[in-house]
Amino acid sequence: MRVHLVDPSAYTPPYDHALSVALAAADADVALYTSRFAYGSVPRADGYERVEHFYRAARLAPGSSPSAQRARRALKLAEHVPDMLRYRQLAQRADVVHFQWLAMQQLDGRLLPRAVPLVLTAHDVLPREPRPGQLDAQRRLYERFDAIVAHTEHSRDRLTRELGVARERVHVIAHGAFAHLAELPAGPPPFQTDKRVVLFFGLLRPYKGLDVLLDAWRGIDDAELWIVGMPRMDVAELRARAPASVRFVTRFVADAELPAYFRRADLVVLPYREIEQSGVLFTALAFGKPLLVSDVGGFSELAARGAAQAVPPGDPAALRDALAALLDDPAALERLRSGSLDAAAGEYGWDAIARRTLALYEQLLNG
């Protein structure tokens, strides 16, 4: 079976890579059509073909500065329609085309390939920070696909109840743990400390509850909190009110650096206000890290399986109590660590995900 995975903006290189490898290992002929990742290297294609088809002029504006990001956005906007139309011709070579992300919803419904089964993974059911008209365009876009992949039952319920997508068109296939990241060699820890380390990792955005986490951290003196990731918000005020036990790394952390942070962490905390699912969570699972999460979205399902502990979202007191209790209870941390490893090896392992994904493709081809 010839499968095209398509992520035009390279939003999720680790996910794209892991799914491509798993499908190829299950005997699919896989090509990943994407663009060059702007912030660093990506995993080497292993058993599949990687084609940097999209936004080739945007490569002329590398880097993460605000001016570089603005230049890239302008170039991508100019290239989007011709690149999508060129890809539509290439899609005729595929048996199934599986899009991971489509960022220009107002246009993309008219640019999709024809006469081939189309699948879309709803990594986010709706855009979190939508531009004018983007929400309605996303709703219409779902109707152009033969099947929608949701990572959790929560996401499937949103698609069917809020957006009216027919339930039989929505297929729950889990997000996988990023085992390939856990296999990378780890350098020395980024900071030297004898204290226990609580790690918050990933892009810094308002919905992720950093303000809640910093309020909860007050009074926890026998550990360090590491907040690591590229800001997508103004963090000056948060940094100003953070105690000395909080360390910030406000930049993109490449895959080669990532193991040093996760291996040193005693606990990973994700105090999000809302979420469907998170790549950071599945990185922590792969490293076998105890997880403390908000009781929202797909996080709740993971906590119900014993792979995380959940607290109410937006509640600093509840988060503080949970942080203090876990940091003082090695046995509880060990139970969560064991739950993470079991989840990564089982339901959230890529072999199982590849089997379910290929079964969906076969269903579309034989239907």
N, C-alpha and C positions, 0 to 999 in steps of 0.2 A: 504494500500500500504506500503510495506517494503522498506524504503529508507536508503541507506548508504551515509552519508556525510564523505568525506575523506580529511584530512589535515595532511599529514604525519609529517611535521616539526612543526606543531602548529604555523604557521605564523600569523594567525589572530584569536586568541581565542574569542574576542568579537563578530566578525562576525559569526564564527562557532556557537557560543552559541545562538545568536539572531535568526539565520536562523533555527537552530534545534528546538528552542522553538516555533517559529511561525508555522513550518510545523507540529509539534506535536499537537499544538492547533487546527490545521485544520484537525486533525484525521489521519495523517500519522504515521506510526510506524517507528521511527527514531533512528538510531544508528550513533554516531559520532566516527569515527576511527581516532585517532590522536596520539600524543605523549605528554609526560609531558612538560609543558611550563617551560622553563629554568629560567625565571626571576621573578617568583612570582606565586601567586595563580590565579585560573581561576574561573569563575562563576560556581556555583553548577548546575549540570544537572537538568533541570526542565521539566519533561514530556518526556524525551528522555534518551537513554543509551549512556554513554560516555566510550569509550574503549581506553586505552592508549596502543595501539597495537605496535606502531613503536618505535624503537631506545631505547629499555629498558636498554641496557648497557650504553648508553650515559648519563643516569641519574647519573652515578657514577662521573660525572664531572660537578657538579652544579656551579652556580656563573656566573659573568659577566666579570671577568678579562681576559686579552688576552690569558693567558695560559689555562684557563678553556675553552674558546671558541675554541682554537685550538684542545684541547683534545676531545671536543664534536664533532667537525667536523670529526676528524679521526675515532671516534667510529661510527658515523652515516654513514660514507662512507662504513665501513665494514659491517654494519647491513642492509644497504638499500636493496640489492637484496634479501636476505632471507626473510626480513620482507614483501617486496612487493609480493613475491611468496606465502608466508603464507596468506597474505590478499587475493590474487587471489582465493584461496580456500574458504575463508569465504564469498567472494562476491557472491557465488552461492546462498546464503540465501536471497539476495536482489532482489527486482523487478527493482530498478534503483540504479545506483552508480553515485554519483555526487562528483567529485574531486574539491577541492578548490585550491590547489596548487600542483605542481609537480616540484621539485627543481633539479632533475637529468635527464634533458630532453634527454640526449644522451642514457640513459638506459631505461627510463620509458615507451617509446613506445612499448618495447618488453615485459614489465612486467605487463601490464594492464590486468584486468579481461576480460574474453571472455563470449559470449553468454548471455550478459545482457546489456541493454541500458546504454551508458556511456555519462555523461555530464561533461563539464569542465567550471568553471567560469574563465574568462580571467581578473583577477584582474589587472594584468599588461599584455598588449598585447604582449610585448617582454621584456625580462630582461633588466633593466636599466644599470646594471654594468656587462655585460656578460663576461663569461669565454670563451676561445677559443672553437669554435664549438657550443656554446650554442644557438646562434640565429638560425642557420639552423636546429638544433635539435628541437627547439620550433616550427618552421614552420611545420616540419614533424609530430610532436606530435599532432597538431590540427587535422590532417587528421584521427587520430585514434578515434575521438569522434563523436558520433551521433549528438550532439548539443553543441554549445558554448553559454554560457551566457555572455553578455557584459553589463556593468552597464550603459553605455551611448551610444547615437547615434554616438558620436565621436569615441568610441572604436569599434563599429560595422563598421564604415567606414574604420578604419585602418585595421581591420581584412579582410574586403572584398577587398579593393583597394590595400593595401600594401602586403598582404599575400595570396590573392587569395582564401580565404575561401568562399564557396558558400553562398550567402546572406540568403538563406532560412534555413541554418544551424545555423545562428547567431540570438539569441533572446535577446532583450534588456529588462532586468529586473533590476530595480534600486537597488542600495545599500541603506540599511535602516539606519535611525537614531538610535543611541544606547540609547534607552530609559532606559534600565536597568542600565546604568551607571549614568544617571541623577537621578535615584531613590535611589542611595546610599547616606548614610548620609555624610555630609560635615564636616570636622574638621575645626579648625581655619585656616585662610589664612597663607600661608607659609612665607609671609613677611608682615610687618606692614607698611602701607603707607596711607596717605590721598589723594594721587594723583590718577588719573585714570590709569588703568592698561591695556596695550595691551599685549596679550599673543600669543607667538609662541610656539607650543607644538608638540612633536613627535620626532622620530629619526632624528638626525642631519646628513644630507647628502648633498653633493654638489648641487644636482639638486633642492634643496628646497629654494635656493636664500637667505641664511642668510647674505651673503656679501651685496646683494642688500638692504636688510632690514636695516642693520647697516648704510649703506651710507644714506638711506632715513631718518634714525632717527636723524641725525645731525640737530640741530636747534629746535628740539621738546623738550622743557624744562619743560613743565607742566604736564608730564605723565611719567610713568615707563614702560619699555619694559621688559617682562619676557620671557627668552628663556629657554625652559624646555624640556629635552630629552636626551637619551643616544647618545653619539657621534659615528658616523660611518665615521668620518673624523677628521683631525687635526683642532681643534678650537683654538689653542693657539694664533694665529695671530689675529683672530676675537676678542677674549677676550681682547687682549692687546690694540686694537684700539677702543673698545667700551667705550662710556662715562659712567659716574657714574650712570646715570639713567637706565642703563641696568643691570638686574640681571640674572645670569646664574644658572641653576640647571642641571648639566651635568651627569645625571644618569637615569636609568630606574625608572619611576614613576608608581607604581602599581595602580590598579583600586581603592583601598581603599583611596589613596591619591588624586586621580584625581579630585574629585568634589571640593576640596578646591581651586584648581587653576582655574577651569572653572567658579565657582560661583563668584569668586572675579573679573574675567576679565570683563572689559567694552567693549572690542573689541578683536576678534580673527583674526590674520593676517596670511595668507598663501601665501607668495610671490614666489611660485614655478616657476621654469623655464619651466617645462613640467610635466604633470601628466595625468593619466587616471581618477582616483578618489582617495579619501583619507578618511581613517577611522577617522582622526582628524576632518575633516570637518563634518562628521556625528555625531561625539561626540558633536561638537559645536552646531549643529542643535538641538540635543536632549536637550541641556541646554538653548536653546532659545537665543543664543549669536549672536550679529551682526558680520558679516563676511566681511573681506576685502581680496580679493583673486586676483591672477593673471588671466588674460583672456586666459586660456589655458585649453585644454581637457574638461573633464566633469565639471570643475569649471564654464566654460562659460554658460553651460546649466542651472546651478543652479542660476547664476546671472540673466539670462534672465527671470527666474521665480520670481524674486524679493526677493530671499532669501540670496543674497550676493551682494556686490558691487565689480566690477572687474576693474583692471587697467592693462595696457600693461606689459607683463613680462620683467624682466631685465631692468626696467626703474626707477632708484631711485628717479628722480625728480617727476614723476607722482605718485609714491607711497608716497612720502613725502607730496605732495599736498593733496592726498586723506586722509592720516592719520590726517593731521592738520585740514582739513575741517570737518571730522567726529567727531573728539574729541571736536570740538567747536560747534557741532550741535546736541543737544540732540534729537531733533525731527527726524533727519535722523537716528540716532542710534535706536530710537524706531521703525521706519519703518522697518529697517533691522531685529530687534528682532522679530517683528510680522511676518515678512516673514519667518524667521527661524522656528518659532513655527508652522505656517501653513504648511510648507513643511514637517516637521517631523510628523505631524498628518495626512497628506494626501498621496501624491505620494510616500513619503519616509517612510511611516509607514509599519510595518512588516506584518500586516494582508493582505494588498494589495500585498505585495511581495510574501507571502506564496501562495496566490491564483494563481498568475501568474506562480509561480514555479511548483505547482502541475498540473496546466493545461499543462505545457510543458511536465512533466513526463507522463501524460495521453496520450498526443499526440504521444510520442515515443512508449508507450506500445500498442497503438491501430493502429499505422501506419504500 
